[in-house]
């Protein structure tokens, strides 16, 4: 596997994100049923539905990965995907800003990009680790990616460990009490359920980083 990531690989990864969310649409709705409005799958898929069009129409002569991610983020913000749109859209725009001008991503660039992505979620959502939100999936994935990079591991190993960190983070939400969003009204009754936002974040990370490993 190459130790850098081209814009073609990023485009492919973004397509895979949309596919994975669509594949898990009903599962996300079902997760949302006990603690929300049973529509998280609908909301997140609506937020991401224009990404494929944005990617396909991105001019071939443009090679700026940061610009591509910012375009994707803007489309998500404007999607009308309930609270998901502003959150994920901000994250993609912040990630794009972090790598603006890059025609390929080195492992160091990837760490910087994912730190910005996590930071966008934290800032826009005003969340902390342990609040039982998507941040509980995304921030551990960043920490795992950063740790693997600092240990000098290969890009493939970094990506795998980021996915594992995301999965562990998602699963940790089952034992947490929700402090944000509609589910926070349930208090202790929110314990025992995986947070739907944490799950959709895992599917995004699984598809994005996983496709970079395979492609």
BAFI-792386 format. One record per atom (N, C-alpha, C): x, y, z. Coordinates in steps of 0.1 Angstrom, whole numbers, plus 2048, in hexadecimal, padded with zeros to 3 digits. Each point is the difference from the previous one (the first is absolute). Layout:
{px->X; py->Y; pz->Z}
...
This chain:
{px->808; py->7F4; pz->800}
{px->7F8; py->80C; pz->800}
{px->809; py->80C; pz->800}
{px->7FC; py->80A; pz->7F7}
{px->808; py->80D; pz->800}
{px->7FE; py->807; pz->80D}
{px->80B; py->808; pz->804}
{px->7FF; py->807; pz->80C}
{px->7FB; py->80F; pz->7FE}
{px->7F9; py->802; pz->7F5}
{px->7F9; py->80C; pz->7FE}
{px->7F2; py->7FD; pz->7FA}
{px->7F7; py->80A; pz->801}
{px->7F2; py->7FE; pz->7FC}
{px->7FD; py->80B; pz->7F5}
{px->7FC; py->7FB; pz->7F5}
{px->7FD; py->809; pz->7F4}
{px->7F2; py->805; pz->801}
{px->7FD; py->80A; pz->7F8}
{px->7F2; py->805; pz->800}
{px->7F6; py->7F6; pz->7FA}
{px->805; py->7F7; pz->7F7}
{px->7F8; py->7F6; pz->7FB}
{px->7FC; py->7F6; pz->80B}
{px->809; py->7FD; pz->809}
{px->7FD; py->7F7; pz->80B}
{px->7F6; py->807; pz->80A}
{px->801; py->80D; pz->802}
{px->7F7; py->807; pz->808}
{px->7F2; py->800; pz->7FA}
{px->7FF; py->802; pz->7F3}
{px->7F3; py->800; pz->7F9}
{px->7FA; py->7F2; pz->802}
{px->807; py->7F6; pz->7FE}
{px->7FB; py->7F2; pz->801}
{px->7FB; py->7FE; pz->80E}
{px->808; py->804; pz->80A}
{px->7FC; py->7FF; pz->80E}
{px->7F3; py->807; pz->803}
{px->7FE; py->80B; pz->7FB}
{px->7F4; py->808; pz->802}
{px->7F4; py->7F9; pz->7FB}
{px->801; py->7FA; pz->7F4}
{px->7F6; py->7F8; pz->7FA}
{px->7FC; py->7F4; pz->809}
{px->80A; py->7FA; pz->806}
{px->7FE; py->7F4; pz->809}
{px->7F9; py->804; pz->80D}
{px->803; py->80C; pz->804}
{px->7F9; py->805; pz->80C}
{px->7F1; py->801; pz->7FE}
{px->7FC; py->805; pz->7F5}
{px->7F2; py->801; pz->7FC}
{px->7FA; py->7F2; pz->7FF}
{px->807; py->7F7; pz->7FA}
{px->7FB; py->7F3; pz->7FE}
{px->7FE; py->7F9; pz->80E}
{px->809; py->802; pz->809}
{px->7FF; py->7F9; pz->80D}
{px->7F5; py->806; pz->808}
{px->7FE; py->80D; pz->7FF}
{px->7F5; py->806; pz->808}
{px->7F3; py->7FB; pz->7FB}
{px->7FE; py->7FF; pz->7F2}
{px->7F4; py->7FB; pz->7FB}
{px->7FD; py->7F2; pz->803}
{px->80B; py->7F8; pz->801}
{px->7FF; py->7F2; pz->803}
{px->7FB; py->7FE; pz->80E}
{px->803; py->809; pz->809}
{px->7FD; py->7FF; pz->80E}
{px->7F5; py->80A; pz->804}
{px->7F9; py->805; pz->7F7}
{px->7F5; py->80A; pz->802}
{px->7F6; py->7FB; pz->80B}
{px->7FB; py->7F4; pz->7FD}
{px->7F5; py->7FB; pz->809}
{px->806; py->7FC; pz->80E}
{px->80C; py->7FB; pz->800}
{px->806; py->7FD; pz->80D}
{px->802; py->80C; pz->808}
{px->803; py->80B; pz->7FA}
{px->802; py->80D; pz->808}
{px->7F2; py->805; pz->804}
{px->7F6; py->7FE; pz->7F8}
{px->7F2; py->804; pz->805}
{px->7FC; py->7F7; pz->80C}
{px->804; py->7F3; pz->7FF}
{px->7FC; py->7F7; pz->80B}
{px->808; py->804; pz->80D}
{px->80C; py->804; pz->7FE}
{px->808; py->804; pz->80C}
{px->7FA; py->80C; pz->807}
{px->7FA; py->809; pz->7F7}
{px->7FA; py->80C; pz->805}
{px->7F3; py->7FE; pz->807}
{px->7FA; py->7F5; pz->7FD}
{px->7F2; py->7FE; pz->805}
{px->7FE; py->801; pz->80F}
{px->809; py->7F9; pz->808}
{px->7FE; py->801; pz->80E}
{px->803; py->80D; pz->807}
{px->809; py->808; pz->7FA}
{px->804; py->80C; pz->806}
{px->7FE; py->80D; pz->7F8}
{px->7FA; py->7FF; pz->7F4}
{px->7FF; py->80C; pz->7F8}
{px->7F2; py->7FF; pz->7F8}
{px->801; py->805; pz->7F4}
{px->7F4; py->800; pz->7F7}
{px->800; py->7F6; pz->7F5}
{px->808; py->7F6; pz->801}
{px->801; py->7F5; pz->7F6}
{px->803; py->805; pz->7F2}
{px->807; py->80B; pz->7FF}
{px->803; py->806; pz->7F3}
{px->80E; py->803; pz->7FD}
{px->809; py->7FB; pz->809}
{px->80E; py->804; pz->7FE}
{px->806; py->7FB; pz->7F3}
{px->7FC; py->7F4; pz->7FC}
{px->804; py->7FB; pz->7F3}
{px->7FC; py->809; pz->7F4}
{px->7F3; py->805; pz->801}
{px->7FB; py->809; pz->7F6}
{px->807; py->80D; pz->800}
{px->803; py->805; pz->80C}
{px->806; py->80D; pz->801}
{px->80E; py->800; pz->7FA}
{px->808; py->7F6; pz->804}
{px->80E; py->800; pz->7FC}
{px->801; py->7FD; pz->7F1}
{px->7F8; py->7F7; pz->7FB}
{px->800; py->7FD; pz->7F2}
{px->7FC; py->80C; pz->7F7}
{px->7F6; py->808; pz->805}
{px->7FC; py->80C; pz->7FA}
{px->80B; py->80A; pz->800}
{px->808; py->801; pz->80B}
{px->80B; py->809; pz->801}
{px->80B; py->7FD; pz->7F6}
{px->802; py->7F3; pz->7FD}
{px->80B; py->7FC; pz->7F7}
{px->7FC; py->7FD; pz->7F2}
{px->7F3; py->802; pz->7FD}
{px->7FB; py->7FB; pz->7F3}
{px->806; py->807; pz->7F4}
{px->805; py->80C; pz->801}
{px->805; py->807; pz->7F4}
{px->80F; py->7FF; pz->7FF}
{px->806; py->7F9; pz->809}
{px->80F; py->7FF; pz->7FF}
{px->805; py->7F9; pz->7F3}
{px->7F9; py->7F6; pz->7FC}
{px->805; py->7F9; pz->7F4}
{px->7FF; py->80A; pz->7F4}
{px->7F6; py->808; pz->7FF}
{px->7FF; py->80A; pz->7F5}
{px->80B; py->80A; pz->801}
{px->803; py->805; pz->80C}
{px->80A; py->80A; pz->802}
{px->80E; py->7FA; pz->7FC}
{px->802; py->7F3; pz->804}
{px->80D; py->7FA; pz->7FC}
{px->801; py->7FE; pz->7F1}
{px->7F5; py->7FB; pz->7FA}
{px->801; py->7FD; pz->7F2}
{px->801; py->80D; pz->7F8}
{px->7FB; py->80B; pz->805}
{px->800; py->80D; pz->7F8}
{px->80D; py->808; pz->803}
{px->808; py->7FC; pz->80A}
{px->80C; py->807; pz->804}
{px->809; py->800; pz->7F4}
{px->804; py->80C; pz->7FB}
{px->808; py->800; pz->7F3}
{px->80D; py->7F8; pz->801}
{px->802; py->7F8; pz->7F5}
{px->80C; py->7F8; pz->7FF}
{px->80D; py->807; pz->802}
{px->800; py->80C; pz->7FB}
{px->80D; py->808; pz->800}
{px->803; py->805; pz->80E}
{px->7F6; py->800; pz->809}
{px->802; py->804; pz->80E}
{px->806; py->7F4; pz->808}
{px->80B; py->802; pz->807}
{px->806; py->7F5; pz->807}
{px->801; py->802; pz->80F}
{px->7F9; py->80B; pz->804}
{px->801; py->804; pz->80E}
{px->7F6; py->7F8; pz->809}
{px->806; py->7F7; pz->808}
{px->7F7; py->7F8; pz->809}
{px->7F9; py->808; pz->80A}
{px->806; py->80A; pz->805}
{px->7FA; py->809; pz->80A}
{px->7F4; py->807; pz->7FA}
{px->801; py->804; pz->7F3}
{px->7F5; py->807; pz->7FA}
{px->7F4; py->7F6; pz->7FD}
{px->804; py->7F4; pz->7FD}
{px->7F5; py->7F5; pz->7FE}
{px->7F9; py->7FE; pz->80D}
{px->807; py->7FE; pz->80B}
{px->7F9; py->7FE; pz->80D}
{px->7F8; py->80C; pz->805}
{px->804; py->80C; pz->7FC}
{px->7F8; py->80B; pz->804}
{px->7F3; py->801; pz->7F8}
{px->801; py->7FC; pz->7F3}
{px->7F4; py->800; pz->7F8}
{px->7F6; py->7F5; pz->805}
{px->806; py->7F5; pz->804}
{px->7F7; py->7F6; pz->806}
{px->7FA; py->805; pz->80D}
{px->808; py->806; pz->808}
{px->7FA; py->805; pz->80D}
{px->7F5; py->80A; pz->7FD}
{px->802; py->809; pz->7F7}
{px->7F5; py->80A; pz->7FD}
{px->7F3; py->7FA; pz->7FB}
{px->802; py->7F5; pz->7F8}
{px->7F4; py->7F9; pz->7FB}
{px->7F9; py->7F9; pz->80C}
{px->807; py->7FB; pz->80A}
{px->7FA; py->7FA; pz->80B}
{px->7F9; py->80A; pz->809}
{px->806; py->80C; pz->802}
{px->7FA; py->80A; pz->808}
{px->7F3; py->805; pz->7FA}
{px->7FF; py->800; pz->7F3}
{px->7F4; py->805; pz->7F9}
{px->7F6; py->7F5; pz->7FD}
{px->803; py->7F4; pz->805}
{px->7F7; py->7F5; pz->7FC}
{px->7F3; py->7FF; pz->807}
{px->7FE; py->807; pz->80B}
{px->7F4; py->7FF; pz->807}
{px->7FF; py->7F3; pz->808}
{px->80C; py->7FA; pz->803}
{px->800; py->7F3; pz->807}
{px->7FF; py->802; pz->80F}
{px->7F6; py->808; pz->805}
{px->7FE; py->802; pz->80E}
{px->80D; py->805; pz->807}
{px->802; py->7FC; pz->80C}
{px->80D; py->804; pz->807}
{px->80C; py->7FA; pz->7FA}
{px->7FE; py->7F5; pz->7F9}
{px->80C; py->7F9; pz->7FA}
{px->807; py->809; pz->7F5}
{px->7F8; py->808; pz->7F9}
{px->806; py->808; pz->7F5}
{px->80B; py->80A; pz->805}
{px->7FC; py->808; pz->80A}
{px->80A; py->80A; pz->805}
{px->80C; py->7F9; pz->806}
{px->7FE; py->7F5; pz->808}
{px->80B; py->7FA; pz->807}
{px->80A; py->7F9; pz->7F6}
{px->7FB; py->7F7; pz->7F8}
{px->809; py->7FA; pz->7F7}
{px->806; py->80A; pz->7F5}
{px->7F7; py->809; pz->7FC}
{px->805; py->80A; pz->7F6}
{px->80B; py->808; pz->805}
{px->7FF; py->805; pz->80D}
{px->80B; py->808; pz->806}
{px->80C; py->7F7; pz->801}
{px->7FF; py->7F4; pz->804}
{px->80B; py->7F7; pz->801}
{px->808; py->7FE; pz->7F3}
{px->7F9; py->7FE; pz->7F5}
{px->806; py->7FF; pz->7F3}
{px->806; py->80D; pz->7FC}
{px->7FA; py->80B; pz->803}
{px->806; py->80D; pz->7FC}
{px->80C; py->803; pz->808}
{px->800; py->7FD; pz->80D}
{px->80C; py->802; pz->808}
{px->80C; py->7F7; pz->7FB}
{px->7FC; py->7F3; pz->7FD}
{px->80A; py->7F7; pz->7FB}
{px->806; py->805; pz->7F3}
{px->7F7; py->805; pz->7F7}
{px->805; py->806; pz->7F3}
{px->80A; py->80C; pz->803}
{px->7FC; py->808; pz->809}
{px->809; py->80C; pz->803}
{px->80D; py->7FB; pz->804}
{px->801; py->7F6; pz->808}
{px->80D; py->7FB; pz->806}
{px->809; py->7FB; pz->7F5}
{px->7FB; py->7FB; pz->7F4}
{px->808; py->7FB; pz->7F6}
{px->7FF; py->807; pz->7F3}
{px->7FB; py->80D; pz->801}
{px->7FE; py->808; pz->7F4}
{px->80D; py->801; pz->7F8}
{px->800; py->7FE; pz->7F3}
{px->80C; py->801; pz->7F8}
{px->807; py->7F3; pz->7FE}
{px->7FC; py->7F6; pz->807}
{px->807; py->7F3; pz->7FF}
{px->7FA; py->7F8; pz->7F4}
{px->809; py->7FB; pz->7F8}
{px->7FC; py->7F8; pz->7F4}
{px->801; py->7F1; pz->804}
{px->807; py->7FD; pz->80B}
{px->800; py->7F2; pz->805}
{px->802; py->802; pz->80F}
{px->7FC; py->7F6; pz->808}
{px->801; py->800; pz->80E}
{px->80A; py->7F6; pz->805}
{px->80A; py->806; pz->808}
{px->80A; py->7F7; pz->806}
{px->7F9; py->7FB; pz->80D}
{px->806; py->7F7; pz->807}
{px->7FB; py->7FB; pz->80D}
{px->7FE; py->80C; pz->80A}
{px->80A; py->809; pz->800}
{px->7FF; py->80C; pz->809}
{px->7F4; py->809; pz->7FC}
{px->7FE; py->801; pz->7F3}
{px->7F4; py->808; pz->7FB}
{px->7F3; py->7FA; pz->805}
{px->800; py->7F3; pz->7FF}
{px->7F3; py->7F8; pz->804}
{px->7FD; py->802; pz->80F}
{px->80B; py->800; pz->808}
{px->7FE; py->803; pz->80E}
{px->7FA; py->80E; pz->803}
{px->806; py->809; pz->7F9}
{px->7FC; py->80E; pz->801}
{px->7F2; py->802; pz->7FB}
{px->7FC; py->7F9; pz->7F5}
{px->7F3; py->801; pz->7FB}
{px->7F6; py->7FB; pz->809}
{px->803; py->7F4; pz->806}
{px->7F6; py->7FA; pz->809}
{px->7FF; py->807; pz->80D}
{px->80B; py->806; pz->805}
{px->7FF; py->808; pz->80C}
{px->7F6; py->80C; pz->7FE}
{px->801; py->806; pz->7F4}
{px->7F7; py->80B; pz->7FC}
{px->7F2; py->7FB; pz->7FF}
{px->7FE; py->7F4; pz->7FA}
{px->7F2; py->7FB; pz->7FF}
{px->7FA; py->7FE; pz->80E}
{px->807; py->7FA; pz->809}
{px->7FC; py->7FE; pz->80E}
{px->7FD; py->80D; pz->807}
{px->809; py->80A; pz->7FD}
{px->7FE; py->80D; pz->806}
{px->7F4; py->807; pz->7FB}
{px->7FC; py->7FE; pz->7F4}
{px->7F4; py->806; pz->7FA}
{px->7F4; py->7FB; pz->807}
{px->800; py->7F3; pz->803}
{px->7F4; py->7FA; pz->807}
{px->7FF; py->805; pz->80E}
{px->80C; py->801; pz->807}
{px->800; py->805; pz->80E}
{px->7FB; py->80E; pz->800}
{px->805; py->809; pz->7F7}
{px->7FD; py->80E; pz->801}
{px->7F2; py->802; pz->7FC}
{px->7FB; py->7FA; pz->7F5}
{px->7F2; py->803; pz->7FB}
{px->7F6; py->7FA; pz->80A}
{px->803; py->7F4; pz->805}
{px->7F7; py->7F9; pz->809}
{px->801; py->804; pz->80E}
{px->80B; py->807; pz->804}
{px->803; py->803; pz->80E}
{px->7FF; py->7F4; pz->809}
{px->807; py->7F6; pz->7FC}
{px->800; py->7F3; pz->806}
{px->80E; py->7FD; pz->806}
{px->7FF; py->7F7; pz->80A}
{px->80D; py->7FB; pz->806}
{px->7FF; py->7F0; pz->7FF}
{px->80C; py->7FA; pz->802}
{px->801; py->7F2; pz->800}
{px->7F8; py->7FB; pz->80C}
{px->7F7; py->7F6; pz->7FE}
{px->7F8; py->7FA; pz->80A}
{px->7F2; py->806; pz->800}
{px->7FD; py->809; pz->7F7}
{px->7F2; py->805; pz->7FF}
{px->7F6; py->7F7; pz->7F9}
{px->805; py->7F5; pz->7FB}
{px->7F8; py->7F6; pz->7F8}
{px->7FC; py->806; pz->7F3}
{px->809; py->804; pz->7F8}
{px->7FE; py->806; pz->7F3}
{px->809; py->7FA; pz->7F5}
{px->800; py->805; pz->7F4}
{px->809; py->7FC; pz->7F6}
{px->80E; py->803; pz->803}
{px->802; py->80A; pz->809}
{px->80E; py->803; pz->804}
{px->807; py->7F5; pz->807}
{px->7F8; py->7F7; pz->807}
{px->806; py->7F5; pz->807}
{px->805; py->7F5; pz->7F6}
{px->7FC; py->801; pz->7F4}
{px->806; py->7F7; pz->7F5}
{px->80B; py->807; pz->7F9}
{px->7FE; py->80D; pz->7FD}
{px->80A; py->807; pz->7F7}
{px->80D; py->803; pz->808}
{px->7FF; py->805; pz->80C}
{px->80C; py->804; pz->807}
{px->809; py->7F4; pz->803}
{px->7FB; py->7F5; pz->805}
{px->808; py->7F4; pz->802}
{px->807; py->7FB; pz->7F3}
{px->7F9; py->801; pz->7F5}
{px->806; py->7FC; pz->7F3}
{px->80C; py->80A; pz->7FD}
{px->7FF; py->80D; pz->803}
{px->80B; py->809; pz->7FE}
{px->80B; py->7FC; pz->809}
{px->7FE; py->7FD; pz->80C}
{px->80A; py->7FD; pz->80A}
{px->808; py->7F3; pz->7FB}
{px->7F8; py->7F7; pz->7FB}
{px->807; py->7F3; pz->7FC}
{px->808; py->803; pz->7F3}
{px->7FB; py->808; pz->7F7}
{px->808; py->804; pz->7F4}
{px->80C; py->807; pz->804}
{px->7FF; py->80A; pz->809}
{px->80C; py->808; pz->804}
{px->80A; py->7F7; pz->807}
{px->7FC; py->7F7; pz->809}
{px->809; py->7F7; pz->807}
{px->807; py->7F7; pz->7F6}
{px->7F9; py->7FB; pz->7F7}
{px->807; py->7F7; pz->7F6}
{px->80A; py->807; pz->7F8}
{px->7FD; py->80D; pz->7FC}
{px->809; py->808; pz->7F9}
{px->80D; py->803; pz->808}
{px->7FE; py->804; pz->80D}
{px->80B; py->803; pz->808}
{px->809; py->7F4; pz->803}
{px->7FA; py->7F4; pz->7FF}
{px->808; py->7F4; pz->802}
{px->807; py->7FB; pz->7F3}
{px->7FE; py->808; pz->7F6}
{px->807; py->7FD; pz->7F3}
{px->7F9; py->7F5; pz->7F8}
{px->7F4; py->7FD; pz->803}
{px->7F9; py->7F5; pz->7F8}
{px->7FD; py->804; pz->7F2}
{px->7FE; py->7F6; pz->7F8}
{px->7FC; py->803; pz->7F2}
{px->7F3; py->806; pz->7FE}
{px->7FD; py->806; pz->7F5}
{px->7F3; py->806; pz->7FD}
{px->7F5; py->7F6; pz->802}
{px->802; py->7F4; pz->7FB}
{px->7F6; py->7F6; pz->801}
{px->7FD; py->7FD; pz->80F}
{px->80A; py->7FE; pz->808}
{px->7FE; py->7FE; pz->80E}
{px->7F9; py->80B; pz->807}
{px->804; py->80D; pz->7FC}
{px->7F9; py->80B; pz->806}
{px->7F1; py->800; pz->7FD}
{px->7FD; py->7FD; pz->7F3}
{px->7F2; py->800; pz->7FD}
{px->7F8; py->7F5; pz->807}
{px->806; py->7F4; pz->801}
{px->7FA; py->7F5; pz->807}
{px->7FD; py->804; pz->80F}
{px->80A; py->806; pz->806}
{px->7FF; py->803; pz->80E}
{px->7F6; py->80B; pz->802}
{px->7FF; py->809; pz->7F7}
{px->7F6; py->80B; pz->801}
{px->7F2; py->7FA; pz->7FF}
{px->7FE; py->7F6; pz->7F8}
{px->7F3; py->7F9; pz->7FF}
{px->7FD; py->7F9; pz->80D}
{px->80A; py->7F9; pz->805}
{px->7FE; py->7F9; pz->80D}
{px->7FD; py->809; pz->80B}
{px->807; py->80C; pz->801}
{px->7FD; py->80A; pz->80A}
{px->7F2; py->805; pz->7FF}
{px->7FB; py->802; pz->7F3}
{px->7F2; py->805; pz->7FE}
{px->7F6; py->7F5; pz->805}
{px->803; py->7F4; pz->7FD}
{px->7F7; py->7F5; pz->805}
{px->7FF; py->7FF; pz->80F}
{px->80C; py->801; pz->806}
{px->800; py->800; pz->80F}
{px->7F8; py->80C; pz->806}
{px->802; py->80C; pz->7F9}
{px->7FA; py->80C; pz->805}
{px->7F0; py->7FF; pz->7FE}
{px->7FC; py->7FB; pz->7F5}
{px->7F2; py->7FE; pz->7FE}
{px->7FA; py->7F6; pz->80A}
{px->806; py->7F5; pz->802}
{px->7FB; py->7F6; pz->80A}
{px->800; py->806; pz->80E}
{px->809; py->809; pz->803}
{px->800; py->806; pz->80E}
{px->7F4; py->808; pz->803}
{px->7F9; py->804; pz->7F5}
{px->7F4; py->809; pz->803}
{px->7F5; py->7F8; pz->806}
{px->800; py->7F3; pz->7FE}
{px->7F5; py->7F8; pz->806}
{px->7FF; py->801; pz->80F}
{px->80B; py->802; pz->807}
{px->800; py->801; pz->80E}
{px->800; py->80E; pz->805}
{px->7FE; py->80A; pz->7F7}
{px->800; py->80E; pz->804}
{px->7F2; py->805; pz->802}
{px->7FE; py->80B; pz->807}
{px->7F3; py->807; pz->801}
{px->801; py->80C; pz->7F7}
{px->7F6; py->802; pz->7F8}
{px->800; py->80B; pz->7F6}
{px->7FF; py->80D; pz->807}
{px->809; py->80A; pz->7FB}
{px->800; py->80D; pz->806}
{px->7FD; py->80B; pz->7F5}
{px->7FD; py->7FB; pz->7F4}
{px->7FD; py->809; pz->7F5}
{px->7F5; py->7FB; pz->7F8}
{px->7F9; py->809; pz->7F9}
{px->7F5; py->7FD; pz->7F7}
{px->7F4; py->7FB; pz->807}
{px->7F7; py->7FA; pz->7F8}
{px->7F3; py->7FB; pz->805}
{px->801; py->7F5; pz->80A}
{px->80A; py->7F8; pz->7FE}
{px->801; py->7F4; pz->809}
{px->804; py->804; pz->80E}
{px->806; py->80D; pz->802}
{px->804; py->804; pz->80D}
{px->7F4; py->801; pz->809}
{px->7F4; py->802; pz->7FB}
{px->7F4; py->801; pz->808}
{px->7FD; py->7F3; pz->807}
{px->806; py->7F5; pz->7FB}
{px->7FD; py->7F3; pz->806}
{px->808; py->7FD; pz->80C}
{px->80B; py->807; pz->802}
{px->809; py->7FE; pz->80C}
{px->805; py->7F2; pz->800}
{px->7FF; py->7F9; pz->80B}
{px->805; py->7F2; pz->801}
{px->7FA; py->7F6; pz->7F6}
{px->7F4; py->803; pz->7FC}
{px->7FA; py->7F7; pz->7F6}
{px->807; py->800; pz->7F3}
{px->809; py->809; pz->7FD}
{px->808; py->800; pz->7F4}
{px->80B; py->7F6; pz->801}
{px->804; py->7FC; pz->80C}
{px->80A; py->7F6; pz->801}
{px->7FC; py->7F3; pz->7FB}
{px->809; py->7F9; pz->7FA}
{px->7FD; py->7F2; pz->7FB}
{px->7FD; py->800; pz->7F1}
{px->801; py->80C; pz->7FA}
{px->7FE; py->801; pz->7F1}
{px->80C; py->807; pz->7FA}
{px->805; py->7FB; pz->7F4}
{px->80A; py->807; pz->7F9}
{px->7FA; py->80D; pz->7FA}
{px->808; py->80B; pz->801}
{px->7FB; py->80C; pz->7FA}
{px->7FF; py->800; pz->7F1}
{px->7F5; py->803; pz->7FA}
{px->7FF; py->800; pz->7F1}
{px->80B; py->808; pz->7F9}
{px->802; py->80C; pz->805}
{px->80A; py->809; pz->7FA}
{px->80E; py->7F9; pz->801}
{px->803; py->7FA; pz->80B}
{px->80D; py->7F9; pz->801}
{px->801; py->7F5; pz->7F6}
{px->7F4; py->7F9; pz->7FE}
{px->800; py->7F5; pz->7F6}
{px->802; py->805; pz->7F2}
{px->7F9; py->80B; pz->7FC}
{px->802; py->805; pz->7F2}
{px->80E; py->805; pz->7FE}
{px->806; py->806; pz->80B}
{px->80E; py->804; pz->7FF}
{px->809; py->7F4; pz->7FD}
{px->7FD; py->7F5; pz->807}
{px->808; py->7F4; pz->7FE}
{px->7FF; py->7FC; pz->7F1}
{px->7F4; py->800; pz->7FB}
{px->7FE; py->7FB; pz->7F2}
{px->807; py->809; pz->7F6}
{px->801; py->80D; pz->803}
{px->807; py->80A; pz->7F8}
{px->80F; py->7FC; pz->800}
{px->805; py->7FE; pz->80C}
{px->80F; py->7FD; pz->802}
{px->803; py->7F3; pz->7FA}
{px->7F8; py->7F6; pz->803}
{px->802; py->7F2; pz->7FA}
{px->801; py->801; pz->7F1}
{px->7F7; py->807; pz->7FA}
{px->800; py->801; pz->7F1}
{px->80C; py->808; pz->7FB}
{px->802; py->80C; pz->806}
{px->80A; py->809; pz->7FB}
{px->80E; py->7FA; pz->801}
{px->804; py->7FD; pz->80D}
{px->80D; py->7FA; pz->802}
{px->801; py->7F2; pz->7FA}
{px->7F6; py->7F8; pz->801}
{px->800; py->7F3; pz->7FB}
{px->803; py->800; pz->7F1}
{px->7FA; py->809; pz->7F8}
{px->801; py->800; pz->7F2}
{px->80E; py->805; pz->7FC}
{px->807; py->808; pz->809}
{px->80D; py->804; pz->7FD}
{px->80A; py->7F5; pz->802}
{px->7FD; py->7F7; pz->809}
{px->808; py->7F4; pz->802}
{px->7FF; py->7F6; pz->7F4}
{px->7F4; py->7FF; pz->7FB}
{px->7FD; py->7F6; pz->7F5}
{px->804; py->806; pz->7F2}
{px->800; py->80D; pz->7FF}
{px->802; py->806; pz->7F3}
{px->80E; py->804; pz->7FE}
